[in-house]
Amino acid sequence: QVQLVESGGGLVQPGGSLRLSCAASGIIFSIYAMGWYRQAPGKQRELVATITSGESIKYADSVKGRSTISRDNAKKMVYLQMNSLKPEDTAVYYCNAAVGPIDFWGQGTQVTVSS
């Protein structure tokens, strides 16, 4: 059974930082591209950052320079370090694992940026 479990969300003030974690199980983690997506109320889900099995990385322009995605294949974990958070970063953040036509999603973790 495949599971992606996100953690690390919460309420943070503008300018603050958060580190999101995603624990994967039930997949051969090392062959999957891993990603973080987010969905704000009333908006479509959008890509935040992805890291391939070969550790090629892509960021959305909206988070570039403020966020770092990383993975630990031994622990089957993917992380998203987010700095200089803005109110517009408020969303539910989802972990994604994808290889070819197959992909899996976690349940999401809420990030709220507010004073």
Buried (B, 14 or more C-beta within 10 A) or exposed (E): EEEBEBEBBEEBEEEBEBEBBBBBEEBEBEEBBBBBBBBBEEEEBEBBBBBBBEEEEBBBEBBEEBBBBBBEBEEBBBBBBBBEBBEEBBBBBBBBBBBEEEEBBBEBBEBBBEE
